Structure formats: structure tokens, C-alpha cells
Amino acid sequence: MKPIFIAGPCVIESAELLDSVAAKLCDINRRLGTEIIFKASFDKANRTSLHSYRGVGLERGLQMLADVRERWGLQLLTDIHESWQAEVAGEVVDVLQIPAFLCRQTDLIVAAAKTGKTINIKKGQFLSGLDMRYPYEKAMEVGAKEVWLTERGNSFGYNNLVVDFRNIADMLDIAPRVIMDCTHSVQRPSAANGTTGGDRKFVPSMAQAAKAFGATGYFFEVHPTPDTALSDGANMLHLADLEGVIKSLL
């Protein structure tokens, strides 16, 4: 199975950011023969602090994503947090993503599945790979066209995650497409004085380990200047480094 790649900024900050990332993804696609799916969130509803930047909102965010598709021709992925968002977001994007914290929210999964779009369900930090059978079955039983599962680490004490790569093999027994979230898996949740920290130097290694365990896709949050990003900067990959990591996985 040809690997898929998902990449983009954690959250929509500006049209200029989306264009700079999209241009780089198109360049990589053209030269490497990949089909990177563009990812960005219109809202980050699970920020650590009430005062953290959340995004531009649903209506404006979806219009900005639609502009990316029109200008650059990229497939799109965004996450949803509430059931009513599924239908309207599904009119714009190709893949609807269920955040890890919400992977057991039945109404959210059902609403996403009923759009007919591909659904990417992130494994909760509190679940094993085997537990993801049930979110997968929920989506498929109500008519989802295609469901992907994504590994992103498990809670490990306070403010830390650990990845058990056996989860990838276990989820491949459930779904044909299992993706490794190489950037959220290096987070340090709520460990940076009211924000989530992380360590991006481990991102390439996470990708290689996931490949060894049979991952069929890879998820990278990227930014031209991660240290100035408004969300998840500490674990995001430098946009300039993305091509080298993808080359190592092909």
C-alpha cells in the first residue's frame, strides 16, 4: 500500500501561512510523486488555557481551506469537535478528523461518518490500539466510506506521552490504513507553563519506528518558524525539514 502523508500547520493563523505551507507541499508532491494531504484546524477546542489562541473559527476557517484547494489543488483534512460541524466541514474537506480526546464520542463519529467523507479517528491517549475496534466499528456500521486510525501516544504519568508501537500492528488488524502522528506523539501535555510543550528532534525517529511496525501513513504538523507558532510549536516540524523526512520513508 502506497503511504499517505498528511501535513500542515496545527491551526490556521493567516492566509499567508497557509499559502507558504501549501506551496511547499505542492513542490514536494511534484518532485517526489507524493500526494500530501493539507491539514489545518479552524479551531483548537482543547487548548490548555482559556487564553491560548484557538483559531479563526468555523466559517472563516473553512473558506480559507477552500481557498487553499482552489489555488493549490491539494486534498484537505481538518478536525471537528462537535457533531453539527461535520456536515458543513464535509462540504469543504476530503477527510474529517476526530481528535484523540473525542474518539469515543458516538454522536460525533456518527455525524462524521454520515457525510460520506473519509474519517480519520485518532486513538485516545487513554486507549490501547485494540480498543480502537469500537470507534472504527461505530463509523463503519453507520455507512462510513473509509475509516483511518491514527496512533499518537498514550498518557504516561503527568505531562508526558509514550508510544507503544505495537498499537500500530494491532490497529492494522482493525483498519486497512493506520497512520502515525509523528508530531503529537512527542508532545509534553500541559508541561510548558499553561501550554503544551514537546521535543521535535524525535519526530524523524517516530516516523522510522512507525514504518518498521507497518504504518501506512504519516502525519506531520509543520510550520516555517515553529518557535513562533500560535499552537503546538514545540513539537511541530520545521517546514524545511519535511522533505527529508518524507524521502527517508519512501
C-alpha positions as CSV (number, residue, x, y, z in Angstrom):
1,M,0.0,0.0,0.0
2,K,1.4,3.4,-1.0
3,P,2.0,5.5,2.1
4,I,0.0,8.7,2.5
5,F,1.3,11.8,4.1
6,I,-0.7,14.5,6.0
7,A,1.0,17.8,6.7
8,G,0.2,21.4,7.6
9,P,0.1,23.9,10.5
10,C,-1.5,23.0,13.7
11,V,-4.0,25.8,13.5
12,I,-5.0,28.4,10.9
13,E,-3.1,31.6,11.8
14,S,-3.3,33.5,8.5
15,A,-3.8,33.1,4.8
16,E,-0.1,33.8,4.3
17,L,0.9,30.9,6.4
18,L,-1.5,28.5,4.6
19,D,-0.1,29.6,1.2
20,S,3.5,29.3,2.2
21,V,2.9,25.7,3.6
22,A,0.7,24.7,0.6
23,A,3.3,25.9,-1.9
24,K,6.0,23.8,-0.2
25,L,3.7,20.7,-0.1
26,C,2.9,21.1,-3.8
27,D,6.6,21.4,-4.6
28,I,7.3,18.2,-2.7
29,N,4.4,16.4,-4.4
30,R,5.7,17.4,-7.8
31,R,9.3,16.2,-7.2
32,L,8.7,13.1,-5.1
33,G,5.4,11.9,-6.7
34,T,3.6,12.1,-3.3
35,E,0.1,13.3,-2.6
36,I,0.4,15.1,0.7
37,I,-3.0,16.0,2.2
38,F,-3.0,19.5,3.6
39,K,-4.0,19.7,7.3
40,A,-5.0,22.8,9.3
41,S,-7.5,23.3,12.1
42,F,-10.1,26.1,12.1
43,D,-10.5,25.7,15.9
44,K,-8.4,24.1,18.6
45,A,-11.1,23.4,21.1
46,N,-8.9,21.6,23.6
47,R,-6.2,24.2,24.4
48,T,-4.7,24.0,27.9
49,S,-5.5,27.6,28.8
50,L,-8.6,29.7,28.2
51,H,-6.3,32.4,26.9
52,S,-4.5,30.3,24.3
53,Y,-5.1,31.0,20.6
54,R,-7.8,28.8,19.2
55,G,-8.1,29.7,15.5
56,V,-10.1,31.8,13.1
57,G,-13.4,29.9,13.6
58,L,-15.5,27.6,11.5
59,E,-16.9,29.8,8.8
60,R,-13.7,31.8,8.1
61,G,-11.5,28.8,8.5
62,L,-13.4,26.6,6.0
63,Q,-13.3,29.5,3.5
64,M,-9.6,29.7,3.9
65,L,-9.2,26.0,3.4
66,A,-11.4,26.1,0.3
67,D,-9.1,28.9,-1.0
68,V,-6.1,26.5,-0.5
69,R,-7.8,23.9,-2.6
70,E,-8.7,26.3,-5.3
71,R,-5.3,27.8,-5.5
72,W,-3.1,24.8,-4.9
73,G,-5.3,21.8,-5.8
74,L,-4.4,19.9,-2.6
75,Q,-6.7,17.5,-0.7
76,L,-7.8,18.8,2.6
77,L,-8.1,17.5,6.2
78,T,-9.5,19.3,9.3
79,D,-10.7,18.2,12.7
80,I,-14.2,18.7,14.1
81,H,-15.2,18.8,17.8
82,E,-18.9,18.9,17.7
83,S,-21.5,16.9,15.7
84,W,-23.1,19.8,14.0
85,Q,-19.7,20.8,12.4
86,A,-19.5,17.5,10.5
87,E,-21.9,18.3,7.6
88,V,-20.6,21.8,6.9
89,A,-16.9,20.9,7.2
90,G,-17.6,17.8,5.0
91,E,-18.7,20.2,2.2
92,V,-15.2,21.6,2.0
93,V,-12.6,18.9,3.1
94,D,-11.8,15.4,1.9
95,V,-11.0,14.0,5.3
96,L,-12.7,14.7,8.7
97,Q,-10.6,14.1,11.7
98,I,-11.8,13.0,15.1
99,P,-9.5,14.3,17.8
100,A,-8.0,11.8,20.2
101,F,-9.8,13.2,23.3
102,L,-13.1,12.7,21.4
103,C,-12.6,9.3,19.8
104,R,-15.3,7.7,22.0
105,Q,-17.9,10.4,21.3
106,T,-20.5,8.3,19.4
107,D,-22.6,11.2,18.1
108,L,-19.5,12.9,16.7
109,I,-18.3,9.8,14.9
110,V,-21.8,9.0,13.5
111,A,-22.2,12.5,12.2
112,A,-18.8,12.4,10.5
113,A,-19.5,9.0,9.0
114,K,-22.8,10.1,7.5
115,T,-21.1,12.8,5.5
116,G,-19.6,10.1,3.2
117,K,-16.2,11.6,3.7
118,T,-13.1,9.6,4.8
119,I,-12.8,9.7,8.6
120,N,-9.5,9.7,10.4
121,I,-10.0,8.7,14.1
122,K,-7.1,9.5,16.4
123,K,-6.5,7.0,19.1
124,G,-7.2,8.4,22.5
125,Q,-4.2,8.9,24.8
126,F,-6.2,6.7,27.3
127,L,-6.8,3.7,24.9
128,S,-4.9,0.8,23.5
129,G,-4.7,0.0,19.8
130,L,-7.1,-2.9,20.3
131,D,-9.7,-0.6,21.9
132,M,-9.9,1.3,18.6
133,R,-12.0,-1.5,17.2
134,Y,-15.1,0.1,18.7
135,P,-14.8,3.6,17.3
136,Y,-13.9,2.0,13.9
137,E,-17.0,-0.2,14.1
138,K,-19.2,2.7,15.0
139,A,-18.2,4.6,11.9
140,M,-18.4,1.6,9.6
141,E,-21.8,0.5,10.8
142,V,-23.4,3.8,10.0
143,G,-22.1,3.8,6.5
144,A,-18.6,5.4,6.5
145,K,-16.9,5.1,3.2
146,E,-13.4,4.8,4.6
147,V,-12.0,5.0,8.1
148,W,-8.4,5.5,9.1
149,L,-6.9,5.1,12.6
150,T,-4.1,7.2,13.9
151,E,-1.5,6.4,16.7
152,R,-0.4,9.4,18.8
153,G,0.9,8.0,22.0
154,N,-0.5,7.3,25.4
155,S,-0.5,9.2,28.7
156,F,2.5,8.3,30.8
157,G,2.2,9.8,34.2
158,Y,2.0,13.6,34.3
159,N,2.9,15.8,31.3
160,N,4.3,13.1,29.2
161,L,3.4,10.6,26.4
162,V,4.9,7.3,25.4
163,V,4.3,5.4,22.1
164,D,3.8,1.7,22.2
165,F,4.4,0.9,18.5
166,R,2.6,-2.5,18.9
167,N,-0.6,-0.4,18.7
168,I,0.1,0.1,15.0
169,A,0.2,-3.6,14.4
170,D,-2.9,-4.1,16.5
171,M,-4.8,-1.4,14.6
172,L,-3.8,-2.8,11.3
173,D,-5.9,-5.8,12.3
174,I,-8.9,-3.5,12.5
175,A,-8.4,-0.9,9.7
176,P,-6.5,-1.1,6.4
177,R,-5.0,2.3,6.9
178,V,-3.1,3.2,10.1
179,I,-1.3,6.5,10.4
180,M,1.4,7.6,12.7
181,D,1.1,11.1,14.2
182,C,4.8,11.8,14.4
183,T,4.4,15.3,15.9
184,H,1.7,15.0,18.6
185,S,3.4,11.8,19.8
186,V,6.4,14.0,21.0
187,Q,4.2,16.4,23.0
188,R,4.6,17.2,26.7
189,P,0.9,17.9,27.5
190,S,0.4,20.9,29.7
191,A,4.1,20.9,30.6
192,A,5.1,24.4,29.5
193,N,3.5,26.8,32.0
194,G,0.0,26.7,30.7
195,T,0.7,25.4,27.2
196,T,1.7,22.0,25.8
197,G,5.4,21.5,25.3
198,G,7.3,19.0,23.2
199,D,10.5,17.9,21.6
200,R,10.6,18.0,17.8
201,K,14.0,16.3,17.5
202,F,12.4,13.0,18.0
203,V,9.9,13.4,15.1
204,P,12.0,11.6,12.4
205,S,12.7,8.7,14.7
206,M,9.0,8.3,15.5
207,A,8.3,8.1,11.8
208,Q,11.0,5.5,11.2
209,A,9.9,3.4,14.1
210,A,6.3,3.5,12.9
211,K,7.4,2.4,9.4
212,A,9.1,-0.6,11.0
213,F,5.8,-1.6,12.6
214,G,3.9,-1.3,9.3
215,A,2.3,2.2,9.4
216,T,0.7,3.1,6.1
217,G,0.6,6.8,6.6
218,Y,2.3,9.6,8.4
219,F,1.0,12.8,10.0
220,F,3.3,15.9,10.5
221,E,2.3,19.3,11.8
222,V,4.7,21.7,10.1
223,H,5.4,25.4,10.3
224,P,8.0,27.7,8.6
225,T,9.0,29.0,12.0
226,P,7.7,26.6,14.7
227,D,9.0,28.6,17.6
228,T,6.7,31.5,16.7
229,A,3.7,29.2,16.0
230,L,0.5,30.0,17.9
231,S,-0.2,26.4,18.8
232,D,2.0,23.2,19.3
233,G,5.1,25.0,18.2
234,A,7.5,22.9,20.4
235,N,6.6,19.6,18.7
236,M,6.0,20.9,15.1
237,L,8.5,20.0,12.4
238,H,10.3,22.8,10.6
239,L,8.7,23.0,7.1
240,A,12.1,23.0,5.5
241,D,12.8,19.6,7.1
242,L,9.7,17.9,5.9
243,E,11.0,16.8,2.5
244,G,14.0,15.0,4.0
245,V,11.8,13.1,6.4
246,I,9.4,12.0,3.7
247,K,12.3,10.9,1.5
248,S,13.5,8.7,4.3
249,L,10.1,7.0,4.4
250,L,9.7,6.3,0.7
